[in-house]
Amino acid sequence: MSKSKRLVYVSEDLIREAMEVARSEGKSLGAFVEEALRLALSAKRIGYDTKEASELLEAIHANKILGGAFVPLDVFNRLVKAAYKAGRKRLKERWYESGMLHGKYLKERFEDPVEAFKVFLEAARWDLNEVEVRENGETVKFRCFSTVLTKEGTETLLKYIEGALHSMGYKTVRSDHIRGMIILEFKR
């Protein structure tokens, strides 16, 4: 590895903030910046740009704070199916309540809670092939698609999304779903 150095221009505000963090970690500014660049390059090597990596980390952090757990998909699906058979209505209510809590947290924590929720779903739900959110003024359209999402998983996820958006101040104006696909429209 080359020991030569390069001069890079960075805004003074950013340097000040980086110096505070470096000092709090007991590092020099140079060591902190080199580590940050190495980590950004590491994220890039596995397919994330720095913004995506940061969003993913925030979603995982939010999941941890909200009591989420990463569970193998097969185990998760079996648990949901068993709980669905035992009490479909109550299970959907619990998912809705969980969505309400998560939506309220995201609304307080993020500038754009709807976008944060999209990233959260992409990170927390391994079975979703696609999560699309379109915001247009007072309207938010949500579309989730999965080739492996079960009937029970589809219905409980729908209630979870509704709970989250309702706690952010939206009302459901359209709700459509079939196994593996959810289409929701909300209005503020």
Rosetta blueprint (number, residue, H / E / L):
1 M L
2 S L
3 K L
4 S L
5 K L
6 R L
7 L L
8 V L
9 Y L
10 V L
11 S L
12 E H
13 D H
14 L H
15 I H
16 R H
17 E H
18 A H
19 M H
20 E H
21 V H
22 A H
23 R H
24 S H
25 E L
26 G L
27 K L
28 S L
29 L H
30 G H
31 A H
32 F H
33 V H
34 E H
35 E H
36 A H
37 L H
38 R H
39 L H
40 A H
41 L H
42 S H
43 A H
44 K H
45 R H
46 I L
47 G L
48 Y L
49 D L
50 T H
51 K H
52 E H
53 A H
54 S H
55 E H
56 L H
57 L H
58 E H
59 A H
60 I H
61 H H
62 A H
63 N H
64 K H
65 I H
66 L L
67 G L
68 G L
69 A L
70 F L
71 V L
72 P L
73 L H
74 D H
75 V H
76 F H
77 N H
78 R H
79 L H
80 V H
81 K H
82 A H
83 A H
84 Y H
85 K H
86 A H
87 G H
88 R H
89 K H
90 R H
91 L H
92 K H
93 E H
94 R H
95 W H
96 Y H
97 E H
98 S H
99 G H
100 M H
101 L H
102 H H
103 G H
104 K H
105 Y H
106 L H
107 K H
108 E H
109 R H
110 F L
111 E L
112 D L
113 P H
114 V H
115 E H
116 A H
117 F H
118 K H
119 V H
120 F H
121 L H
122 E H
123 A H
124 A H
125 R L
126 W L
127 D L
128 L L
129 N L
130 E E
131 V E
132 E E
133 V E
134 R E
135 E E
136 N E
137 G L
138 E L
139 T E
140 V E
141 K E
142 F E
143 R E
144 C E
145 F E
146 S L
147 T L
148 V L
149 L L
150 T L
151 K H
152 E H
153 G H
154 T H
155 E H
156 T H
157 L H
158 L H
159 K H
160 Y H
161 I H
162 E H
163 G H
164 A H
165 L H
166 H H
167 S H
168 M L
169 G L
170 Y L
171 K E
172 T E
173 V E
174 R E
175 S E
176 D E
177 H E
178 I E
179 R L
180 G L
181 M E
182 I E
183 I E
184 L E
185 E E
186 F E
187 K E
188 R L
